[in-house]
Amino acid sequence: MGWRHVKGDLDTPAATSRTSFTEVIQEATLRRRLHALNLRDGQPWLDDERLSQAVGALTRMPAHRLMEANRAATELLLGGITVEGLPGWDGGRGQTLHYIDWQTPERNEFTIVNQYRVDCPPGYNRGKAFIVPDLVLLVNGIPLVVVECKSPNVPEPLAEAVDQLRRYTNQRRASGEVDDNEGNEALFHTNQLLVATSFDEARVGSVGAAFRHYAAWKTVVGAAGTGTEANVAASLGKAQLCEQERLVAGLLAPANLLDVVRHFTLFMTADGQTVKALCRYQQYRAVSRAIERLRSGKTRLEDGEHDRRGGIVWHTQGSGKSLTMVFLIRKLRTDAQLRRFKVVVVTDRIDLEDQLSATAALTGESVELATSAEALRKLLRRKGPGLVFGMIQKQRGGDAAGEPGLKHSDLPKHEAREPAPSEVLNEDESILVLVDEAHRSQAGDLQAALQVGLPNCARIGFTGTPILMGDKKRTHEIFGEFIDRYTIREAEADGAIVPILYEGRTAHGAVKDGANLDELFEDLFREHTPEELEAIRQKYATKGQIFEAPDLIRDKARDMLRHYVTNIQPNGLKAQVVAYSRLAVVRYVDAFAAARDDMLNEAEALSAEDKAMDDETLCRLPPAVQARVQAWRYRETLRKIEFAPVISGSNNDDPAWKQWTDGAAQEQRIKRFKRPLFHNDPAKADPLAFLVVKSMLLTGFDAPIAWCSPARPAPRSWRPLRAPRRPAPGNRAVRPCCAEAAIRRR
């Protein structure tokens, strides 16, 4: 693929172009490449002093922590370093030296060394005198990739390879697993990829990553958005590629590697710590294909009917669509043909707008957030590039919209962004509109607004929800053909999301898998005579009347709480419940509190023998008895747990709802909900165990503490804070404990 192989020697540093094993960068090679890459009028001009300044900036990092040093080195690699210019050239201004030619990969020198010995620095070598990574990939003498290979005969070979990489980077000492340093962090200051491999398997991660963060690379689509697995396999004389060959061909080809480092890695904050994030293969594939279509597709004027530069990115929920947008914008800005585009990100809900705009700040570009329809029109009229967030279509009033008797004028004024009469805002072709949740029903409003306001723009729609046939036709009319697909099954196989465990339940707790809505209600009222059943149907004539019925909510709340206390609470985890309407949400909160009090009374009434029951006996008893015994065991926690709604407001709400719709109060409750239920430090625990919602917090809500949740695919980061205990035989610990969520999914 264009790499030059060098065989390392554990006794001779010169074999790997170094003067000693204390060097981690091939300094002689780097000086030579700096001289060749940075020219004046086609001729070399750098002297030894300027070369030493450039090399020294990369080899003498002032940061003490590995992540800080890696971030500083990465910024140098991407942006270069400014050195003093020459008199009479460019007004004597300082000149930027580049370590790597990112635009033209073939101008760089790609070297792969096996057995790349690096000595541990003095004072840090008590644990080990030197390390010998199996493979080191260097670009212009700079180590960018470290590969650790393990025999398939080793138990858990990939995990062992990752652990070896953690030793090389002193992560085990940083986490308190060992007392001494085990590696040389300087080798990883410039590192961009870490690869663990065994026989035909391979996983890739980044500095600071734990084993669970390493992932397979399952595409050979390259930086140009092209490439097929059949062609790569044929070039190797094979019928098909194995996992290791796929990663090497798709990720380590010189052009692809530089593309990933430049556009698809970023530093972000998670849980108060800086982490280095690397794209997943589906994100890289989608962005590469989208850029290629933007470059080669016909504009509306060229086509005569539609703009052919856009399309649909269908990636299932939890697979990182927000970051895919970030990577797309970053790559757009370095493409000579596309860098002048104005990017407009369209959402249909305020909470999604806030989430996406915060993520988009990772592009390093200034984000302009339109706070009103007029502000949005003003930003769209402006010529030239930019990054704009707004709502072109009529804003729906959160989860208050659509409720019986609620008019649009009743919605809070800051949410009602009524568009003015349609007008042409900007006829430029260099406008790209990115639409989040592109499948939704307001797509028709969006199409009309785009056709008039931005008639020549390119459009890319992102969605992770299955598109119904009617919606599919409309969505294709607006955006065009699919750019990339990443299905829920693929995401589950990759570990990007957790599998959905679904359990259909009636209010009295019986499981009825595969039941449709009518069957659930038939079962719910099975004990009534036909005359009584008809009377019930007449009384509760609509779904809303049924779902909001206090008695039904009471029974469902009791069933959900029993399930939670039996299966979920012992693990210290929490739950999220989805209700039909805001009224149902508020009623559920009251019903949960009443059910909790009833459970405590039932637990207190248990006999002394039942209170002391062992697990083996307990697992053979009916669920209701199990719940009472578990309630007794965890009575102190159960007595303290709280339930809270998260809903949006309208002007005609009951004044008592104000406490639940206030935005600042909601943010505090969400923060409380994310804290653990149990903690050794009581100040870090929080008893808020249930959030009840209608439509808020259903997408983009990262809550690792939530184990019972809406019946939707959850991101991989939705994991227990500690491993849950295995439920006793007969107890099915499933993710959706909520009957309402089960029915909504049907």
Residue pairs with C-beta under 8 A, 6 or more apart in sequence:
1 248
1 249
1 252
1 253
1 254
2 106
2 110
2 253
2 254
3 110
3 111
3 112
3 137
3 254
4 109
4 110
4 111
4 112
5 111
5 112
5 113
5 114
6 15
6 16
6 17
6 111
6 112
6 113
6 114
7 15
7 113
7 114
7 115
8 15
8 16
8 113
8 114
8 115
8 116
8 117
8 132
9 15
9 16
9 115
10 115
10 117
10 132
13 19
13 20
13 21
13 23
13 117
16 26
16 113
16 116
16 117
17 26
17 28
17 29
17 141
18 26
18 27
18 28
19 27
19 28
20 119
21 117
21 118
21 119
21 130
22 118
22 119
22 121
24 59
24 118
24 143
24 184
24 186
24 187
24 189
25 55
25 58
25 59
25 141
25 142
25 143
25 190
26 111
26 138
26 141
26 142
27 55
27 59
27 141
28 141
29 109
29 111
29 138
29 140
29 141
30 55
30 58
30 99
30 140
30 141
30 142
31 51
31 55
33 99
33 108
33 109
33 140
33 141
34 46
34 51
34 54
34 55
34 97
34 99
34 140
35 44
35 46
35 51
36 44
36 107
37 98
37 99
37 100
37 101
37 107
37 108
37 140
38 44
38 45
38 46
38 95
38 97
38 98
39 45
40 86
40 89
45 86
46 54
46 83
46 97
50 83
50 84
50 97
53 81
53 83
54 81
54 83
54 97
54 99
57 76
57 81
58 73
58 76
58 77
58 99
58 142
58 189
58 190
59 186
61 69
61 72
61 73
61 186
61 189
62 72
63 69
63 71
63 72
66 169
66 170
66 174
66 185
66 188
66 189
66 207
66 208
67 207
67 208
67 267
67 274
67 275
67 276
68 274
69 185
69 189
70 188
70 189
70 190
70 191
70 207
70 276
71 267
71 274
71 276
72 189
73 189
73 190
74 190
74 192
74 261
74 265
74 267
76 99
77 99
77 100
77 142
77 190
77 261
78 102
78 261
78 262
79 96
80 96
80 97
80 98
80 99
81 96
81 97
81 99
82 94
82 95
82 96
82 97
83 94
83 95
83 97
84 94
84 95
85 92
85 93
85 94
85 95
86 92
99 140
99 142
100 108
100 139
100 140
100 142
100 258
101 107
101 108
102 258
102 262
102 334
103 334
105 254
105 255
105 258
106 254
108 139
108 140
108 254
108 258
109 139
109 140
109 141
110 137
110 138
110 139
110 254
111 137
111 138
111 139
111 141
112 135
112 136
112 137
112 138
113 135
113 136
113 138
114 134
114 135
115 132
115 134
116 132
116 133
116 135
116 136
116 143
117 130
117 131
117 132
118 130
118 131
118 132
118 133
118 184
118 186
118 187
119 125
119 129
119 130
119 184
120 127
120 128
120 129
120 130
120 131
120 181
120 183
120 184
121 184
121 186
124 181
124 184
125 181
126 180
126 181
127 178
127 180
127 181
127 182
128 181
128 182
128 183
130 184
131 167
131 168
131 182
131 183
131 184
131 187
133 146
133 147
133 148
133 168
133 187
134 147
134 148
134 149
135 145
135 146
135 147
135 148
135 149
135 195
136 143
136 145
136 146
136 147
136 187
137 143
137 144
137 145
137 146
137 147
137 252
137 257
138 144
139 254
139 257
139 258
142 190
143 187
143 190
143 191
144 190
144 191
144 192
144 193
144 257
144 261
145 191
145 192
145 193
145 194
145 195
145 252
145 257
146 165
146 168
146 187
146 188
146 191
146 193
146 194
146 195
147 194
147 195
147 196
147 197
148 161
148 162
148 164
148 165
148 168
148 194
148 195
148 196
148 197
149 161
149 197
149 198
150 157
150 158
150 160
150 161
150 164
150 196
150 197
150 198
151 157
151 198
151 199
152 198
152 199
154 160
154 198
157 198
157 199
157 201
158 196
158 197
158 198
158 201
158 203
158 211
158 214
159 211
161 196
161 197
161 198
162 194
162 196
162 203
162 205
162 209
162 210
162 211
162 214
163 172
163 211
165 194
165 196
165 205
166 172
166 210
167 182
167 183
168 182
168 183
168 184
168 187
168 188
169 183
169 185
169 188
169 207
169 208
170 181
170 182
170 183
170 185
171 208
172 178
172 182
173 179
173 180
173 181
173 182
188 207
191 207
192 206
192 257
192 260
192 261
192 265
193 204
193 205
193 206
193 251
193 257
193 260
193 261
193 278
194 204
194 205
194 206
194 207
194 209
194 214
195 202
195 203
195 204
195 205
195 247
196 202
196 203
196 204
196 205
196 214
197 203
197 244
197 247
199 244
200 242
200 243
200 244
200 245
201 242
201 243
201 244
202 216
202 217
202 243
202 244
202 246
202 247
202 248
203 214
203 215
203 216
204 214
204 215
204 216
204 217
204 247
204 251
204 278
205 213
205 214
205 215
205 278
206 213
206 265
206 276
206 277
206 278
207 276
208 275
208 276
209 276
212 495
212 716
215 280
215 281
215 494
215 495
215 496
216 243
216 246
216 247
216 281
216 494
217 246
217 247
217 250
217 251
217 281
218 243
218 246
218 250
218 281
218 494
219 246
219 250
219 281
219 282
219 284
219 285
220 227
220 228
220 229
220 232
220 241
220 246
220 249
220 250
221 227
221 250
221 284
221 285
221 288
221 289
222 250
222 253
222 255
222 256
222 259
222 288
223 255
223 256
223 258
223 259
223 288
224 255
224 288
224 292
225 288
225 289
225 290
225 291
225 292
225 293
226 292
227 250
229 240
229 241
229 246
232 241
232 245
232 249
233 239
233 240
233 241
236 245
238 245
241 249
250 256
250 281
251 257
251 260
259 288
259 331
260 278
260 279
260 284
262 334
263 287
263 327
263 330
263 331
263 334
264 278
264 279
264 283
264 284
264 287
264 327
264 330
264 331
265 276
265 277
265 278
265 279
266 276
266 277
266 326
266 330
266 362
267 274
267 275
267 276
267 277
268 274
268 275
268 277
268 362
269 275
277 323
279 287
279 323
279 327
280 319
280 320
280 494
280 496
282 315
282 319
282 484
282 486
282 490
283 319
283 320
283 323
283 324
283 327
284 327
285 484
286 313
286 315
286 324
286 328
286 483
286 484
286 486
287 324
287 327
287 328
287 331
289 483
289 484
290 311
290 313
290 328
290 460
290 483
290 484
291 328
291 331
291 332
291 335
291 338
293 308
293 309
293 310
293 311
293 483
294 309
294 310
294 332
294 338
294 432
294 458
295 335
295 337
295 338
297 307
297 308
297 309
297 310
297 458
298 307
298 308
298 309
299 307
299 308
299 309
299 429
299 456
299 458
300 306
300 307
300 429
300 455
300 456
301 429
301 456
306 480
307 456
307 457
307 458
307 459
307 480
308 480
309 458
310 432
310 433
310 458
310 459
310 460
310 461
310 479
310 480
310 483
311 460
311 461
311 479
311 480
311 481
311 482
311 483
312 438
312 460
312 461
312 462
312 463
312 475
312 476
312 479
312 480
312 481
312 482
312 483
313 321
313 324
313 460
313 461
313 462
313 463
313 482
313 483
313 484
314 463
314 464
314 467
314 482
314 484
314 485
314 486
315 321
315 324
315 462
315 463
315 464
315 484
315 485
315 486
316 464
316 486
316 487
316 488
316 490
316 491
316 497
316 713
317 464
317 465
317 488
317 497
317 699
317 712
317 713
318 464
318 491
318 496
318 497
318 713
318 714
318 715
318 716
318 718
319 464
319 486
319 491
319 496
319 497
320 496
321 436
321 462
321 464
322 355
322 356
322 359
322 360
322 700
323 359
323 362
324 462
325 345
325 356
325 359
325 360
325 434
325 436
325 462
326 359
326 360
326 362
326 363
328 434
328 460
329 343
329 360
329 363
329 365
329 387
330 363
330 364
332 338
332 339
332 341
332 343
332 432
333 339
333 363
333 365
338 430
339 385
340 384
340 385
340 430
341 385
341 430
341 431
341 432
342 380
342 382
342 384
342 385
342 386
342 387
342 388
342 426
342 428
342 430
342 431
342 432
343 385
343 386
343 387
343 388
343 432
343 434
344 380
344 388
344 389
344 390
344 392
344 431
344 432
344 433
344 434
344 454
344 457
345 356
345 357
345 360
345 387
345 388
345 389
345 390
345 433
345 434
345 436
346 390
346 391
346 392
346 393
346 433
346 434
346 435
346 436
346 446
347 353
347 356
347 389
347 391
347 436
347 437
348 391
348 393
348 395
348 396
348 436
348 437
348 440
348 442
349 396
349 398
350 395
350 398
350 415
351 398
351 696
351 697
351 700
352 436
352 437
352 699
352 700
353 369
353 389
353 390
353 391
355 700
356 389
356 436
356 700
357 367
357 369
357 389
360 367
360 387
360 389
361 367
363 387
365 387
366 387
367 387
367 389
368 379
368 386
368 387
368 388
368 389
369 389
369 390
370 376
370 379
370 388
370 389
370 390
370 391
372 417
373 417
373 418
373 419
373 420
374 420
375 390
376 388
376 390
376 391
376 392
376 417
377 420
377 423
377 425
377 453
379 386
379 388
379 390
380 388
380 390
380 425
380 426
380 453
380 454
381 425
381 426
382 426
383 426
383 428
385 430
391 417
392 419
392 433
392 446
392 449
392 450
392 453
393 419
393 442
393 445
393 446
393 449
394 417
394 418
394 419
394 442
394 445
395 415
395 416
395 417
396 402
396 442
397 408
397 411
397 412
397 415
397 416
397 648
397 650
398 411
398 415
398 647
398 648
398 695
398 696
399 582
399 647
399 648
399 693
399 694
399 695
399 696
400 406
400 410
400 411
400 582
400 647
400 648
400 649
400 650
401 408
401 411
403 581
403 582
403 583
404 544
406 650
406 652
408 416
409 416
409 651
410 650
410 651
410 652
411 650
411 651
412 648
412 649
412 650
412 651
415 648
419 449
422 448
422 449
422 452
422 453
423 452
423 453
424 452
424 453
424 455
425 453
425 454
426 453
426 454
426 457
427 455
427 456
428 456
428 457
429 456
429 457
429 458
431 454
431 456
431 457
431 458
432 457
432 458
432 459
432 460
433 450
433 454
433 457
433 458
433 459
433 460
434 460
434 462
435 446
435 459
435 460
435 461
435 462
435 479
436 462
437 462
437 463
437 465
437 699
438 461
438 462
438 463
438 475
438 478
438 479
439 461
439 463
439 465
439 466
439 467
439 471
439 475
441 471
443 471
443 474
443 475
443 478
444 474
446 478
447 474
447 477
447 478
450 457
450 459
450 478
459 478
459 479
459 480
460 479
460 483
461 475
461 478
461 479
463 475
467 475
488 497
488 713
491 497
491 713
492 498
492 499
492 713
495 716
496 715
496 716
497 713
497 714
497 715
497 716
498 713
498 714
498 716
498 718
498 719
498 735
500 711
500 712
500 713
500 735
501 734
501 735
501 736
502 711
502 734
502 736
502 742
502 745
503 511
503 513
503 732
503 734
503 736
503 742
504 511
504 512
504 513
504 514
504 515
504 520
504 742
504 746
505 511
505 512
505 559
505 739
505 742
506 512
506 520
506 523
506 524
506 739
507 524
507 552
507 555
507 556
507 559
507 739
508 524
508 555
508 559
509 559
509 562
509 563
509 623
509 624
510 523
512 519
512 520
512 523
515 523
515 746
516 746
517 743
517 746
520 743
520 746
521 546
524 552
525 532
525 533
525 536
528 536
539 545
540 546
540 549
543 580
544 580
544 581
546 552
547 579
547 580
547 581
547 584
547 740
547 743
548 580
548 581
548 583
548 584
548 587
550 587
550 591
553 584
553 587
553 588
553 591
554 591
554 594
554 595
556 588
556 591
556 739
556 740
557 588
557 591
557 592
557 594
557 595
558 591
558 595
558 598
559 739
560 575
560 577
560 592
560 737
560 738
560 739
561 592
561 595
561 596
561 599
561 627
562 599
562 623
562 624
562 627
563 623
563 627
563 708
563 737
564 575
564 689
564 690
564 708
564 737
565 599
565 627
565 630
565 631
565 634
565 638
566 623
566 626
566 627
566 630
566 731
567 727
567 731
567 732
567 733
567 734
567 737
568 574
568 575
568 707
568 708
568 733
568 737
569 630
569 634
569 637
569 638
569 641
569 677
569 689
570 630
570 633
570 634
570 725
571 707
571 720
571 722
571 724
571 725
572 676
572 677
572 678
572 721
572 722
573 677
573 705
573 706
573 707
573 708
573 720
573 721
573 724
574 673
574 677
574 688
574 689
574 690
574 691
574 703
574 705
574 706
574 707
574 708
575 689
575 690
575 691
575 706
575 707
575 708
575 709
575 737
575 738
576 690
576 691
576 692
576 693
576 697
576 703
576 706
576 708
576 709
576 710
576 738
577 588
577 690
577 691
577 692
577 693
577 708
577 738
577 740
577 741
578 692
578 693
578 694
578 698
578 710
578 711
578 738
578 740
578 741
578 744
579 585
579 588
579 692
579 693
579 694
579 740
580 694
580 740
580 744
581 694
582 645
582 647
582 648
582 657
582 694
584 694
584 740
585 645
585 647
585 692
585 693
585 694
586 645
586 647
586 657
586 660
588 643
588 645
588 692
588 740
589 643
589 644
589 645
589 690
589 692
592 643
592 690
592 692
593 643
596 638
596 639
596 641
596 643
599 627
599 628
599 631
599 638
600 631
600 635
600 638
600 639
602 628
602 631
603 628
603 629
603 631
603 632
603 635
603 638
604 632
604 635
606 628
606 629
606 632
610 625
610 628
610 629
610 632
611 629
611 632
613 629
615 728
618 625
618 626
618 629
618 728
619 626
619 728
619 729
619 730
619 731
620 730
621 629
623 731
626 728
626 731
631 638
637 677
637 678
637 687
640 687
641 677
641 687
641 688
641 689
641 690
642 687
642 688
642 689
642 690
643 688
643 689
643 690
643 692
644 660
644 669
644 673
644 688
644 690
644 691
644 692
645 660
645 691
645 692
645 693
646 660
646 666
646 669
646 670
646 691
646 692
646 693
646 696
646 697
647 657
647 660
647 661
647 693
647 694
647 696
648 661
648 696
649 657
649 658
649 661
649 662
653 661
659 665
660 666
669 688
669 691
670 691
670 697
672 686
672 688
673 686
673 688
673 691
673 703
673 705
673 706
674 703
674 704
674 705
675 684
675 685
675 686
675 688
675 705
676 684
676 685
676 686
676 705
676 721
677 685
677 686
677 687
677 689
677 705
678 685
679 685
691 697
693 710
698 710
698 712
699 712
702 715
702 717
702 718
703 709
703 718
704 717
704 718
704 719
704 720
704 721
705 721
706 718
707 720
707 724
707 733
707 735
708 735
708 736
708 737
708 738
709 718
709 735
709 736
709 741
710 736
710 738
710 741
710 744
711 735
711 736
711 738
711 741
711 742
711 744
711 745
714 735
724 733
727 733
736 742
736 745
